[in-house]
Amino acid sequence: MKEQFAIGIDVGGSALKCGVVAKDGTLVHCFTEALIKTKGEAGIIEQIAGCIGQAAAAVQLKDGAVCGAGIGFPGIVENNVVIGGADNLPGFEQLPLGYLLETQTGYPTVVDNDANMMGVGEWVYGAAKGCTDIVFLTVGTGIGGALIINNRLYGGYRNRGTELGHIIIRHQGASCSCGSRGCFEAYASVTALISHYQSLKQEAGEPVDGRQLIERYLQKEAAAVTAMEQHFDHMAAGIAGYINIFSPQKIVVGGGISEAGGFYMQEVTERVGQLAMPATSLQTTLVAAALGNKAGLQGCAATVFQQQAGYDPVTVYNHSTN
Ligand SMILES: [Zn+2]
């Protein structure tokens, strides 16, 4: 029998990341295309279908078989239908993207929210491999997340929930991208961190990115230390809440900042220890994500493989507890 591969596509606001993934999670082929938005929704769908075709050709070169394609899409996705909510991709409302791509390419296609796909990637192949209960966070411009509960991705009723960046940690607090105030994202995102840092600097300097800010923190620059310490506090506030609700085995933190070094997770972990209830946090460890910016592609592929195998979380769960 030919070796089975799944195609993963991560749709971002400006690029399409595409990959061919083997069953053990190995990314055997990967390419990125700038997203062509000028032709609107139809053009983007055509471009995604083109990428699936290109990835499938790479599988054929390896004499393998494609078992399907997984798409990570920003915004709300219910049952392979994009409901909407991706600000950087106008259109895409009530759009049966899975069905359209399946018809165009001939491959079974599954679509879910991009952060969900990243969380699945870390669960199946990454930092939370073998766990049944996970909270995944991706910290960047905003904060996205995914929940795995009892060996199953949980998205709330009709997949509308798990907006983990938008729990309110401060009543009437800072304005948030979602239109509300005081959200976790408005305090703990890299955007919030950088704007806090810049407000602490007396003179207006060159704009900094997260990486430069971390360097300045490690050099003990006063403003960077203050901004980072507050960032750790805010991260801990949100995470302690998730632990008290879900008591997960692992909290996986992704996004570039989680790769800053061991000190990052350590600082957050120490603060979480002071905030979360001892009983709920006893079994929880905080870990940095392991798959980097490929987590979405691997999660898309994992979802395809799960569907192909008729994944039954109950069986898996019973098996893992035996
Ligand atoms: Zn919000």
Boltz pocket constraint, residues with backbone or C-beta under 6 A from the ligand:
constraints:
  - pocket:
      binder: B
      contacts: [[A, 165], [A, 166], [A, 176], [A, 177], [A, 178], [A, 179], [A, 180], [A, 181], [A, 183], [A, 185], [A, 186]]
      max_distance: 6.0
